[in-house]
């Protein structure tokens, strides 16, 4: 009977692609921190953590028990150690590409309980851990650790025992037991009993094993390996690890790096068309570096193709071909190459504009020189007249020429001064930011929808429009991003540190505000994907976009200033003052 077939769980391996800056991050220290963080979390799972299975009390109980009986070891595996990537979104530099590998085993000391582990349970803890790692990377001390933000943790589930035993995995048996096998091949998929036959047909495609005693499935976000006990003991570490699991992790790291390059090209393309950059040389240098990184990834792919050309081991070559196709590496490389071509076309347009501007300046300079030359002729004529005609007329003429030349030179000086001021005014852009607090010690935080700092937490705010006052800009931006109306209590200050905004010179004016109306109106909009109230203590040590942690720090110090007592009942709230003191402690 199909229902009686059961794969007995052995262990699993997790892989998380990452970029790091080894000058700022010590991998050994981070590994210890990550292991401790994960164990503390999963050993104390709550109903809130397990909302996805809360509808099934039995699942809830089983996943909590898995967490209490987890064995986990983490290590950093470098892949390309000289990978000088600059993240245009987060404004950080990294120099090494690799992945974190977690060896995970539930019930290591109670192997008889492994029979209770079902495929639907396995996906729950990696999902929780991924969010835990994302939060870990938002801390200021971990900013030089960039984990793959979009992909789930890659999970390789290993089984070394089957009940009943000794099934030969012919095509007929794979088809016969497709519902059991299909639950393990796609760990992050649903496990509903009424799924169609066609869905399970797709889940059992591409068994890479050449042996009738084994099953090898590699999918985009998870893999499943079944080996009979003796084969597992003899060949898993010596063959499966270096020829199946590690190549999968490396190719997934390549995918992560290519997607990061793709995002950087998109950001630069947007900036050049919005004229955030005036230095085309700097833009060319950035693109040249991205092309260099693409070349490094292509070099790694070349080594894979060399393996395909020279390695005659059929199983290994079939794994490599499957990985390249499964992760669409060639398609992504083609897309990036096409973007480089489009980008260079845009660069030519910008260079043409620069040439036209320079030509206009040259023509304007020549006109000024011609005028000066004309005044010179008049001055020479005045000298001739003063020699030929003695008396007042010659002196008057010379004075007229002298005054004319000086007035002209003064006009030229004023013109160039105004032009310089205008250029400076256009180059340096101005923004506003709002620190919106309530009486419970919470702050309105948004998650940015667009680069720079896409996906990162920030204070609501934005650019001041032409003819708009700072206060009007605050009211408009807060309304657009959070749907809230606010009252401005006090200006926090002006923040103009060079490099605070990767788009160019930007000065921001920050204001301390409180909400008007009901908190139920709070929702993300415009440039904000999400808007929510966050307790101050939860923001302690968290990296915010731009220099917003500095602005928040200044706002908290302002809240505690005795001079502000009596300005607003909210600022006098004991709960807010307590949270502010705790934040600065």
Beta strands, then each sheet from edge to edge (+ up, - down):
strand 1: 6-20
strand 2: 70-80
strand 3: 85-87
strand 4: 92-94
strand 5: 96-106
strand 6: 145-147
strand 7: 154-163
strand 8: 215-218
strand 9: 222-226
strand 10: 429-437
strand 11: 442-448
strand 12: 457-458
strand 13: 460-463
strand 14: 485-495
strand 15: 506-516
strand 16: 528-535
sheet 1: 2+ 5- 1+ 6-
sheet 2: 2+ 5- 1+ 7- 9- 8+
sheet 3: 3+ 4-
sheet 4: 13+ 10- 15- 14+
sheet 5: 12+ 11- 16+
end
